[in-house]
Amino acid sequence: MSVTAADLAVLEQQLGRVPRGVVDIAARCVCGRPLVVTTAPRLDDGTPFPTTFYLTSPAAVKAVSTLEAGGAMEEMNRRLAADPALRAAYERAHRDYLARRALLGDVPEIADVSAGGMPARVKCLHALVGHALAAGPGVNPFGDEVLALLEASGTWSPRACSC
């Protein structure tokens, strides 16, 4: 996907600031507006930036924030600690994230740092959902789970425009 001037204008509106380090639009709303942005691993000012896939849609961000505030991460962390198969899947998601970022450049300061707490814990559902939307189903187990929870509750869905 390519980034247009219109995309950058929408991103600025969504974020409430000028977007930094935009490389691509990793996922779009069904209406075509940015949903997840791909960010360079090193910003123009030289700052290392590990969050490659950044969720930008205000409706999606709000829905995910509600899950975080409701304690979803504590339960996910308990399951992660107790389930070897889930840990292995989350480790694969971590490696996938790192591999996708490596395609954008090598930044030694963040070489083994992905996002969202991967692979040891669930820390930021926004980052995990961003990764899941960018990579597609079956790559990030917790990102996929959050998307399924949001859809099942009717809170938010990538299949319906909420722009």
HUVENLIN-V418156 format. One record per residue. N is the residue number from 1. RES is the residue in three letters. D_CENTER is the distance of its C-alpha to the mean C-alpha in Angstrom with 2 decimals. Layout:
BEGIN
N/RES/D_CENTER + N/RES/D_CENTER
END
This chain:
BEGIN
1/MET/16.46 + 2/SER/18.10 + 3/VAL/17.66 + 4/THR/20.63 + 5/ALA/22.26 + 6/ALA/21.55 + 7/ASP/17.77 + 8/LEU/18.11 + 9/ALA/20.29 + 10/VAL/17.90 + 11/LEU/15.07 + 12/GLU/17.75 + 13/GLN/18.71 + 14/GLN/15.29 + 15/LEU/14.64 + 16/GLY/18.34 + 17/ARG/18.64 + 18/VAL/18.92 + 19/PRO/15.64 + 20/ARG/15.79 + 21/GLY/15.30 + 22/VAL/14.06 + 23/VAL/14.63 + 24/ASP/13.46 + 25/ILE/11.88 + 26/ALA/9.49 + 27/ALA/9.92 + 28/ARG/12.65 + 29/CYS/14.20 + 30/VAL/17.35 + 31/CYS/19.29 + 32/GLY/17.80 + 33/ARG/16.07 + 34/PRO/12.68 + 35/LEU/9.75 + 36/VAL/6.93 + 37/VAL/8.61 + 38/THR/9.16 + 39/THR/10.75 + 40/ALA/13.79 + 41/PRO/14.05 + 42/ARG/17.11 + 43/LEU/17.60 + 44/ASP/20.95 + 45/ASP/22.55 + 46/GLY/21.93 + 47/THR/19.33 + 48/PRO/17.05 + 49/PHE/13.35 + 50/PRO/11.19 + 51/THR/7.71 + 52/THR/7.68 + 53/PHE/4.55 + 54/TYR/5.01 + 55/LEU/5.33 + 56/THR/9.11 + 57/SER/11.14 + 58/PRO/13.36 + 59/ALA/14.18 + 60/ALA/10.75 + 61/VAL/10.13 + 62/LYS/13.67 + 63/ALA/13.47 + 64/VAL/10.71 + 65/SER/12.79 + 66/THR/15.80 + 67/LEU/14.70 + 68/GLU/14.02 + 69/ALA/17.40 + 70/GLY/19.02 + 71/GLY/18.56 + 72/ALA/16.28 + 73/MET/15.02 + 74/GLU/18.70 + 75/GLU/19.48 + 76/MET/16.56 + 77/ASN/17.75 + 78/ARG/21.27 + 79/ARG/20.50 + 80/LEU/18.69 + 81/ALA/21.87 + 82/ALA/24.20 + 83/ASP/22.91 + 84/PRO/23.31 + 85/ALA/21.89 + 86/LEU/18.62 + 87/ARG/18.57 + 88/ALA/19.27 + 89/ALA/16.47 + 90/TYR/13.96 + 91/GLU/15.74 + 92/ARG/15.39 + 93/ALA/11.58 + 94/HIS/11.91 + 95/ARG/14.43 + 96/ASP/12.55 + 97/TYR/9.77 + 98/LEU/12.87 + 99/ALA/14.73 + 100/ARG/12.42 + 101/ARG/12.39 + 102/ALA/16.13 + 103/LEU/16.78 + 104/LEU/16.11 + 105/GLY/18.48 + 106/ASP/19.74 + 107/VAL/19.18 + 108/PRO/21.25 + 109/GLU/20.27 + 110/ILE/16.74 + 111/ALA/17.87 + 112/ASP/16.90 + 113/VAL/14.03 + 114/SER/10.53 + 115/ALA/8.01 + 116/GLY/7.93 + 117/GLY/11.60 + 118/MET/11.68 + 119/PRO/14.30 + 120/ALA/16.66 + 121/ARG/15.13 + 122/VAL/12.51 + 123/LYS/11.88 + 124/CYS/8.76 + 125/LEU/7.60 + 126/HIS/5.35 + 127/ALA/3.25 + 128/LEU/4.53 + 129/VAL/4.42 + 130/GLY/1.95 + 131/HIS/3.87 + 132/ALA/6.47 + 133/LEU/7.00 + 134/ALA/7.34 + 135/ALA/9.37 + 136/GLY/11.16 + 137/PRO/12.78 + 138/GLY/14.17 + 139/VAL/11.85 + 140/ASN/9.73 + 141/PRO/12.32 + 142/PHE/10.79 + 143/GLY/7.78 + 144/ASP/10.80 + 145/GLU/12.94 + 146/VAL/11.17 + 147/LEU/11.20 + 148/ALA/14.81 + 149/LEU/15.74 + 150/LEU/14.76 + 151/GLU/16.68 + 152/ALA/19.54 + 153/SER/20.01 + 154/GLY/19.99 + 155/THR/17.64 + 156/TRP/15.16 + 157/SER/14.69 + 158/PRO/13.10 + 159/ARG/16.72 + 160/ALA/18.27 + 161/CYS/18.18 + 162/SER/17.80 + 163/CYS/17.96
END
